[in-house]
């Protein structure tokens, strides 16, 4: 029975992987047609199986036939992590028994930890669609075979996706003699794993990779560098990306994914942004009023997952900020190109006048200074913040602190008290992510 089941999984994956490497280069008309067809299928499914969408469509006087294209999704309300946290049962499909779904837990970087439930079919198809990105990585690494990948696991682990494709016994067999490596492990432990396994690709959160390689470089630790690093979930500091490229000769790529959208987008060799897998994830960029932003204008990312039926998510706010590219990508792919802005909607400070200041506004003095590798800002009061910094080797602490105070006071107010504290480690979430802003001040009343 196990052999038959495994053969079926392999055949299913092989069938759906065919053509995926070339799909991003196909005609835009085909991508749009596939996306809109999947929109119609998902809305019809949502109306039948997800209580929230049946109630919402009925309340709005709509039927599934009224939602024909991705543009028509504007007629449905936006949902957020708070909705999924408060009433998850309204979004979970009644078609599936609970044991038939796989939970994926957010790391809480939006401020609201929540769980998204994926069905087996969606996970299998996500594995197949990953060939769009993996085929690129094989070319970069120079390997036609399967890549050797070392994944640093989150200390707060969601149910492993591979168990939806490979049974637990298969995962245990393949992992024999290879203990998992966690993002919470020490620099020495992770570097030892690199030396022992010599992977083609090292995969982890951006902030974790940033700390790992900055710490190794600062302390002069030797290690066998992977050919490529792939980061997800949060940003890799620009200074560390340059360090990897120029000092260690490591290629750097990123992927855009979330528990709400497992294979949302990927970075290509042109490094101009993320190509969105638009045939399976209908993405909008919206302003504060919920209206679509034109290309080049930064807004909030809203995604409709057209693949996962375990928990139906249409018009789901991710909290990320991004803008559509204003020109096609030179790589030739026709998947739409998204450029993420640094920071999330919740990462904001308040000026001494009580007005909110977004991370996009106050971040440049921190992000654009090559002497600063990592940072974390804590606001203790309207007129008091502290900034913990991980500095590049040789950086003069007093000069960095003086320059940073000038830059931050220009946007937060001249009366802002700013404590600058060089640090070896920064505070992280339980999932291992780096929160750039820790807000201890309640939102001032309007």
Rosetta blueprint (number, residue, H / E / L):
1 X L
2 X H
3 X H
4 X H
5 X H
6 X H
7 X H
8 X H
9 X H
10 X H
11 X H
12 X H
13 X H
14 X H
15 X H
16 X H
17 X H
18 X L
19 X L
20 X H
21 X H
22 X H
23 X H
24 X L
25 X L
26 X L
27 X L
28 X H
29 X H
30 X H
31 X H
32 X H
33 X H
34 X H
35 X H
36 X H
37 X H
38 X H
39 X H
40 X H
41 X H
42 X H
43 X H
44 X H
45 X H
46 X H
47 X H
48 X H
49 X H
50 X L
51 X H
52 X H
53 X H
54 X H
55 X H
56 X H
57 X H
58 X H
59 X H
60 X H
61 X L
62 X L
63 X L
64 X H
65 X H
66 X H
67 X L
68 X L
69 X L
70 X H
71 X H
72 X H
73 X H
74 X H
75 X H
76 X L
77 X L
78 X L
79 X E
80 X L
81 X H
82 X H
83 X H
84 X H
85 X H
86 X H
87 X L
88 X H
89 X H
90 X H
91 X L
92 X E
93 X L
94 X L
95 X L
96 X L
97 X L
98 X H
99 X H
100 X H
101 X E
102 X E
103 X E
104 X E
105 X E
106 X L
107 X L
108 X L
109 X L
110 X L
111 X L
112 X L
113 X L
114 X L
115 X E
116 X E
117 X E
118 X E
119 X E
120 X H
121 X H
122 X H
123 X H
124 X H
125 X H
126 X H
127 X H
128 X H
129 X H
130 X L
131 X H
132 X H
133 X H
134 X H
135 X H
136 X H
137 X H
138 X H
139 X H
140 X H
141 X H
142 X L
143 X L
144 X L
145 X L
146 X L
147 X L
148 X L
149 X E
150 X E
151 X E
152 X E
153 X E
154 X L
155 X L
156 X L
157 X L
158 X L
159 X L
160 X L
161 X H
162 X H
163 X H
164 X H
165 X L
166 X L
167 X L
168 X H
169 X H
170 X H
171 X H
172 X H
173 X H
174 X H
175 X L
176 X L
177 X L
178 X L
179 X L
180 X L
181 X E
182 X E
183 X L
184 X L
185 X L
186 X L
187 X H
188 X H
189 X H
190 X H
191 X H
192 X H
193 X H
194 X H
195 X H
196 X H
197 X H
198 X L
199 X L
200 X L
201 X E
202 X E
203 X E
204 X E
205 X E
206 X H
207 X H
208 X H
209 X H
210 X H
211 X H
212 X H
213 X H
214 X H
215 X H
216 X H
217 X H
218 X H
219 X H
220 X L
221 X L
222 X L
223 X L
224 X L
225 X L
226 X L
227 X L
228 X E
229 X E
230 X E
231 X E
232 X E
233 X L
234 X L
235 X L
236 X L
237 X L
238 X H
239 X H
240 X H
241 X H
242 X H
243 X H
244 X H
245 X H
246 X H
247 X L
248 X L
249 X L
250 X L
251 X E
252 X E
253 X E
254 X E
255 X E
256 X E
257 X E
258 X E
259 X L
260 X L
261 X E
262 X E
263 X E
264 X E
265 X E
266 X E
267 X E
268 X L
269 X L
270 X L
271 X L
272 X L
273 X L
274 X E
275 X E
276 X E
277 X L
278 X L
279 X L
280 X L
281 X E
282 X E
283 X E
284 X E
285 X E
286 X E
287 X L
288 X L
289 X L
290 X L
291 X L
292 X E
293 X L
294 X L
295 X L
296 X L
297 X L
298 X L
299 X E
300 X E
301 X E
302 X E
303 X E
304 X E
305 X E
306 X L
307 X L
308 X L
309 X L
310 X L
311 X E
312 X L
313 X L
314 X L
315 X L
316 X E
317 X E
318 X E
319 X E
320 X E
321 X E
322 X E
323 X E
324 X E
325 X L
326 X L
327 X L
328 X L
329 X L
330 X L
331 X L
332 X L
333 X L
334 X L
335 X L
336 X L
337 X E
338 X E
339 X E
340 X E
341 X E
342 X E
343 X E
344 X E
345 X L
346 X L
347 X L
348 X E
349 X E
350 X E
351 X L
352 X L
353 X L
354 X L
355 X L
356 X E
357 X E
358 X E
359 X H
360 X H
361 X H
362 X H
363 X L
364 X H
365 X H
366 X H
367 X H
368 X L
369 X L
370 X L
371 X L
372 X E
373 X E
374 X E
375 X E
376 X E
377 X E
378 X E
379 X E
380 X E
381 X E
382 X L
383 X L
384 X E
385 X E
386 X E
387 X E
388 X E
389 X E
390 X E
391 X E
392 X L
393 X L
394 X L
395 X L
396 X L
397 X H
398 X H
399 X H
400 X H
401 X H
402 X H
403 X H
404 X H
405 X H
406 X H
407 X H
408 X H
409 X H
410 X H
411 X H
412 X H
413 X L
414 X L
415 X L
416 X L
417 X E
418 X E
419 X E
420 X E
421 X E
422 X E
423 X L
424 X L
425 X L
426 X L
427 X L
428 X E
429 X L
430 X L
431 X L
432 X L
433 X L
434 X E
435 X L
436 X L
437 X E
438 X E
439 X E
440 X L
441 X L
442 X L
443 X L
444 X L
445 X L
446 X L
